Amino acid sequence: MRAAAAAVACAAVLFGAAPGGALAQAAEAAGWLQKAYAATRNLSFSGTFVYQQGGQSETSRITRIVEGELAREKLETLDGTPREVVRTGEQVLCYLPASTTLRIDRQTGQPVFPGAFTGRLSDIAGNYTARKQAMDRVAGYDCQVIVLEPRDRMRYGQKLWVEAQTGMLLKAKTFDENGAVVEQFAFTQIQLGGTFAPELLRSRFESAGKSWRVEDAQVIERDLSREGWQIREGVSGYRKIAEMTRTLGGIPGVGHIVLSDGLAAMSVFIEPAKSRVLRSLPVLTRYGAISVYARQLGAHRVTAVGEAPLQGVRAIANAVEFRRPN
């Protein structure tokens, strides 16, 4: 009884719930989020989903096989320009047959589809209010609907459809600061759990890709703060979860910092900039759900990119500082 009471009290603190039924509902919402987080990382599945942003849509097929601590997956587009992404752990291979290009990258600190959780419930709770809605059905499965309302205008709202038995996230909608849907996806067919043939993870372009042009991001984990790059803590409720350098646009050694508010991810890129580029800064723009803000800091270009309102990415970019190491 004491443990149950403590869990409810914790949910009240985390989700700002009112007493009584709303308090219990907040505790249940927290449980569903934890279940969805676990399913994203521990469940093998294969299915087809439709992704929509603005007036554009794309249908893709994804298969993920989880064996112990290792997750392997393949995502392939079924319409439009062909593209395949094969992931093994953190290593990511992106096959682009239209340009005969193979991109090699590492998914360090980034959420895996279809979840965006960092695993810290307190991060989500500090930035969103969670509540349950009525059950619904997606791709033939019963789902619990969870709504995450942002506590400020620095992030988007979310509506999640969590499969009742496994916790798999089968559908999600992202809402901007005005309540308009800016992005959504939904599975139309999916098999949850079970055994899948390893051949499902092999790219159709694996053999051909050996002769393609290779773009290697050359990701190296790195403590950028030791080089003087800092982000003021607590800005917009985002927490630093990974730091690295990478090759970006042909420029090696670009600093890359990944942040998260528990649900959404934000990336900050720090690169040397030519004078003609610096004269065009700052730049603030938005592409569907993605906002981009670039500014000058000394002889560097600092760019913040993420699924957040414009003021959110601007706040993060403006929080970047350089302090010369002693």
Beta strands, then each sheet from edge to edge (+ up, - down):
strand 1: 45-53
strand 2: 56-67
strand 3: 70-77
strand 4: 84-88
strand 5: 91-96
strand 6: 101-106
strand 7: 128-132
strand 8: 136-138
strand 9: 141-150
strand 10: 157-163
strand 11: 169-175
strand 12: 181-192
strand 13: 213-216
strand 14: 220-221
strand 15: 229-231
strand 16: 239-248
strand 17: 251-260
strand 18: 265-272
strand 19: 283-287
strand 20: 290-297
strand 21: 300-306
strand 22: 320-322
sheet 1: 7+ 9- 10+ 11- 12+ 1- 2+ 3- 4+ 5- 6+ 13+
sheet 2: 7+ 9- 8+
sheet 3: 14+ 16- 17+ 18- 21+ 20- 19+
sheet 4: 15+ 22-
end
